[in-house]
């Protein structure tokens, strides 16, 4: 059962999801407004020539900018442990209220300048009417996309945990903690290795690189198309620990934690592997896991 104080899934705040939400919301809102505004008594939008069109265009451009900035700020909250579902709901309410106030202000200025016909009863009715329309314009696409992202993430996680058709050097069985099995974004098995031989996984745009020790005792890397976040979620509570936005490390293979001027770094005590930085966001979690080995 979903609780309001549960942490918001971080994949809902990733840049790709954020920008998809912005584009979809802007398009949905534009279509909805053009269809429904003629039936609203407090609407003054116009796509024809004249100053009303300028006010219309100004509101749409400012609103789109507000949504973009709001979502960018929201994406920065993805590493906050206490950013909950309730926090997200309050954030959306804030967007609705702000845009409603913006619409009311532009309406008030337009009436004062004689650009907008003063048919409005009062500015309060304009504000609440705007609240209704903006709530629909924002909340409907937000809900649809959030539901889609949740299903997509569950599907990717199930693919990573599906051992039914795994082809590997040893028999792969469900919940075998001794092997790390990675699938690409299409659910195709690409990589399976003993956890004793995996050192770390590195993010490279839309790909990840798995750094491992091969049968000849040499350090190799294998690249596949997959999100680092999917790996993190799929192997939660395992020896794979997120230490940076670009890295997941096998905590069992860490030899030394170096405290340097810019922060902690992970050293595997292997010449061919460069030390890996630990960001402030993950520092305490990594130190706790390292000390509890």
C-alpha positions in Angstrom: 0.0 0.0 0.0 1.4 3.4 -1.0 1.9 5.9 1.9 2.2 9.6 1.6 5.4 9.6 3.7 7.1 6.9 1.6 10.2 8.1 -0.3 9.4 9.1 -3.9 11.0 6.6 -6.3 14.1 8.4 -7.7 13.5 7.2 -11.2 10.6 9.6 -11.4 13.0 12.5 -10.9 15.7 11.5 -13.4 16.5 14.0 -16.2 15.1 11.8 -19.0 11.7 11.4 -17.2 11.7 15.1 -16.3 12.1 16.3 -19.8 9.6 13.8 -21.1 7.1 15.1 -18.6 7.7 18.7 -19.6 7.2 18.1 -23.3 4.2 15.9 -22.8 2.6 18.3 -20.3 3.1 21.4 -22.5 1.5 19.6 -25.6 -1.4 18.2 -23.5 -2.0 21.6 -21.9 -2.0 23.4 -25.3 -4.5 21.0 -26.8 -6.7 21.0 -23.7 -6.8 24.8 -23.6 -7.6 25.3 -27.2 -10.5 22.8 -27.0 -12.0 24.0 -23.7 -11.2 27.7 -23.3 -14.1 28.7 -25.6 -16.5 27.2 -23.1 -15.0 29.1 -20.1 -16.5 32.5 -19.1 -13.2 33.6 -17.6 -11.1 32.9 -20.6 -9.6 35.5 -22.9 -7.1 33.4 -25.0 -6.9 34.2 -28.7 -4.7 32.9 -31.5 -5.7 35.7 -33.8 -3.8 38.9 -34.4 -3.7 41.7 -31.8 -2.7 42.4 -28.3 -4.8 39.6 -26.8 -2.7 37.2 -28.8 0.4 38.7 -27.3 -1.0 38.2 -23.8 -1.9 34.6 -24.7 1.6 33.9 -26.1 3.2 35.6 -23.0 1.3 33.4 -20.6 2.0 30.2 -22.5 5.7 30.9 -22.8 6.1 32.0 -19.2 4.1 28.9 -18.0 6.3 26.6 -20.0 9.4 28.3 -18.6 8.0 27.9 -15.1 7.4 24.2 -15.6 10.9 23.6 -17.0 12.5 25.5 -14.1 10.3 23.7 -11.6 11.1 20.3 -13.0 14.8 21.1 -13.1 14.7 22.0 -9.5 12.7 18.9 -8.8 15.4 16.7 -10.4 17.9 18.1 -8.0 15.8 16.6 -5.1 16.2 13.0 -6.3 19.0 12.3 -3.8 17.1 13.7 -0.8 16.2 10.8 1.4 13.2 12.6 2.8 11.7 13.7 -0.4 8.4 11.8 -0.1 5.3 11.3 -2.1 3.6 14.0 0.0 6.5 16.4 -0.8 5.9 15.7 -4.5 2.2 16.3 -4.2 2.8 19.6 -2.4 5.3 20.6 -5.1 2.7 20.0 -7.8 0.1 22.0 -5.8 2.7 24.8 -5.6 3.0 24.7 -9.4 -0.8 24.9 -9.8 -1.1 27.8 -7.4 1.7 29.8 -8.9 0.4 29.4 -12.5 -3.1 30.4 -11.4 -1.7 33.5 -9.8 0.2 34.2 -12.9 -2.9 33.9 -15.1 -4.8 36.1 -12.7 -2.1 38.8 -12.7 -1.9 38.8 -16.5 -5.7 39.0 -16.7 -5.7 42.0 -14.2 -3.0 43.8 -16.2 -4.8 43.2 -19.5 -8.1 44.6 -18.2 -6.3 47.7 -16.8 -4.6 48.3 -20.1 -7.9 47.8 -22.0 -6.5 44.9 -23.9 -8.8 42.3 -22.3 -12.5 42.9 -22.2 -13.6 43.6 -18.6 -16.3 41.0 -18.5 -14.9 39.4 -15.4 -16.9 39.5 -12.2 -13.8 39.7 -10.0 -10.2 38.6 -9.9 -11.0 35.9 -7.3 -13.3 34.0 -9.6 -10.6 34.3 -12.3 -8.1 32.7 -9.9 -10.3 29.7 -9.0 -11.4 29.1 -12.6 -7.7 29.1 -13.5 -7.0 26.6 -10.7 -9.5 24.2 -12.2 -8.0 24.3 -15.7 -4.4 24.3 -14.6 -5.0 21.4 -12.3 -6.3 19.3 -15.2 -3.5 20.5 -17.5 -0.8 19.5 -15.1 -2.2 16.6 -13.0 -3.6 14.5 -15.8 -0.3 14.2 -17.8 1.7 13.9 -14.6 -0.4 11.0 -13.5 -0.4 9.3 -16.8 3.4 9.6 -17.2 4.1 8.6 -13.6 2.0 5.4 -14.0 3.9 4.7 -17.3 7.3 5.2 -15.6 6.4 3.0 -12.7 5.4 0.2 -15.1 8.5 0.7 -17.2 10.8 0.5 -14.1 9.0 -2.6 -12.8 9.4 -4.3 -16.2 13.1 -3.5 -16.4 13.6 -4.8 -12.8 11.8 -8.0 -13.6 13.9 -8.5 -16.7 17.1 -8.1 -14.7 15.8 -10.6 -12.1 14.6 -13.2 -14.6 16.9 -16.1 -14.6 14.7 -18.5 -16.6 16.6 -18.2 -19.9 20.0 -17.3 -18.7 23.0 -18.7 -20.6 26.0 -18.7 -18.4 29.2 -20.5 -17.6 27.5 -22.0 -14.5 23.8 -22.8 -13.9 22.0 -19.6 -12.9 19.3 -19.9 -10.3 16.9 -17.4 -8.9 18.3 -15.3 -6.0 21.8 -16.8 -6.4 23.8 -14.0 -4.6 27.1 -15.4 -6.0 26.4 -14.2 -9.6 25.6 -10.8 -11.1 23.5 -11.1 -14.2 22.8 -8.1 -16.4 20.3 -7.6 -19.2 20.1 -4.8 -21.6 17.1 -2.4 -22.0 15.4 -4.9 -24.3 15.5 -7.7 -21.7 18.3 -9.6 -23.5 20.9 -11.3 -21.4 24.3 -9.7 -22.0 26.5 -10.3 -19.0 26.8 -12.9 -16.2 29.7 -13.2 -13.8 30.6 -14.3 -10.4 30.3 -11.5 -7.9 33.9 -12.4 -6.7 35.2 -11.2 -10.1 33.1 -8.0 -10.5 34.8 -4.8 -9.3 32.5 -1.9 -10.3 29.9 -0.7 -12.8 30.4 2.7 -14.5 27.7 4.8 -16.2 28.5 6.1 -19.7 25.5 8.1 -21.0 22.9 5.5 -21.9 25.3 2.6 -21.4 27.1 1.0 -18.5 30.5 -0.6 -18.3 31.1 -3.6 -16.0 34.7 -3.8 -14.9 35.7 -7.4 -14.0 38.4 -10.0 -13.7 38.4 -12.5 -16.5 39.5 -16.2 -16.4 43.0 -15.2 -17.4 43.3 -12.9 -14.4 43.1 -9.7 -16.5 40.9 -6.7 -15.8 38.4 -6.3 -18.6 35.3 -4.1 -19.2 32.0 -5.0 -20.8 29.6 -2.4 -22.1 25.9 -2.8 -22.5 22.9 -0.5 -23.0 21.3 -0.3 -19.6 20.6 2.4 -16.9 22.8 2.4 -13.8 19.6 3.2 -11.8 18.0 -0.1 -13.0 21.1 -2.0 -11.8 21.0 -0.2 -8.4 17.3 -1.0 -7.8 17.6 -4.6 -9.0 20.6 -5.4 -6.7 19.5 -3.4 -3.7 20.8 -4.9 -0.4 23.5 -6.8 -2.2 27.2 -6.2 -2.3 26.7 -3.7 -5.1 26.7 -0.3 -3.6 26.1 3.1 -5.3 28.9 5.5 -4.4 28.5 8.2 -7.1 26.1 9.2 -9.8 28.4 7.4 -12.2 29.5 4.4 -10.2 28.3 1.3 -8.4 31.0 -0.7 -6.6 31.3 -4.2 -5.3 31.9 -3.4 -1.7 33.6 -6.8 -1.1 36.3 -5.9 -3.6 37.2 -2.5 -2.0 40.7 -2.6 -0.5 41.2 0.9 0.8 39.1 4.0 1.4 41.3 7.1 1.0 40.3 10.3 2.6 41.6 13.1 0.4 41.1 16.9 0.1 38.1 16.6 -2.3 36.6 13.7 -0.3 36.8 9.9 0.0 38.0 7.7 -2.8 37.7 3.9 -3.3 40.9 2.0 -4.2 40.9 -1.6 -5.3 44.7 -1.9 -4.9 45.0 -2.8 -8.6 47.3 -0.7 -10.8 45.0 -0.8 -13.9 42.0 0.5 -11.9 41.9 4.2 -11.1 40.5 5.2 -7.6 36.8 5.9 -7.7 35.3 9.0 -6.0 32.6 8.9 -3.4 30.1 11.8 -3.6 28.8 13.4 -0.5 25.3 12.1 -1.3 26.5 8.4 -0.9 29.4 8.9 1.5 27.7 7.8 4.8 26.0 4.8 3.2 29.3 3.6 1.6 31.3 4.1 4.9 28.7 2.2 6.8 28.7 -0.7 4.4 32.5 -0.8 4.3 32.8 -0.9 8.0 30.2 -3.7 8.4 31.9 -6.1 6.0 
